[in-house]
Amino acid sequence: MSCRMAKWGYSQDMKLVFSSPNSTEVGLLQGQLEVAAIPSEWRNEAAAQVLIGAPFDTELWVEDADYPAALELVRAWRTAANAEG
């Protein structure tokens, strides 16, 4: 899913790499992306917090060029989380 909404303040050419109703998960994953030097941005954080129960997950987006590496990191993070849980 590529995003081209620059007029709304979003960066162009970005892809959704992760979403969750739990913003703590999104924050933990964003930290992992930062360690890997992959820039990312949150979306829908305010809507997810204000409209509890509404269908707004907090989203984590990365640049198109970083998407393959970010997706691999997300997969590894999920595998580790499932092994712990």
N, C-alpha and C positions, 0 to 999 in steps of 0.2 A: 504494500500500500504506500504509494508515494504521495507526498504532500506538496502542493503548490499554492499555499495560502499566504504569500508574503504581505498582502494588504492587511491581514489580520495580525501581523507581527510574528508569524511563524517563519522560520527559515525555509528556504526552498530546497527541494530535492532531499527530503528526509523520509525515513521509513519507520513505521511503528515496530519496535522490537519486543515490547513487553507491556502488558497492562494488568492491573489488579485492583480490586476494591480496597485492598490493604495498602495504604501509602507507605507503610513501614517497609514492606517488601520492595516497593519501587525504589525507596531510598537506599536500601541495602544493595540492590542491584546496581543502582547508579554509582555507588561507591566502588563497586567492582569494575565498572566501566572506566571510572576515573583512574584507578590503579593501572589499568591497561592502556591509558592515554587515549581513550575513546570519548570524545565529547558527546554529551547528550542533553536533552531538555525534557522537562516534565510538561504534560498537558492535562487539563481537566482536574488538576489538584483541588482548586477552589470549589468547583462544582461537586466533586466527590465528597468533600468535607461538609459543605453547606446543605446539600440535598441528600441526606442520609436515606438510603433505601432506593434512591433513584438510580437509573441504569447508567451511571457515570463512573467508569473506572479511571483511576489515575493511570496515565500512559507515559511511557518512556520512548522517546524518538531519537534516532541517530541519523547522521548523514548517510546518504546512499553508499558512498565509498567505504564507510566503516561497517556497513550492515553485515557482511559475511562474518567478520571477526566478532561483532557484537552478538550475533545470533549464536555462534559457537559458545561464547561465554555464557549466554543465557541458558543454553542447553546443559552446560557443565554445572551451572549454579542450581538448576532445577534437579539434576541428577543427585547432586550433593544434598540438597534440601530433602528430597524424597528418601535418601538413605538414612538421614538423621531422624526423620519423622516416622 
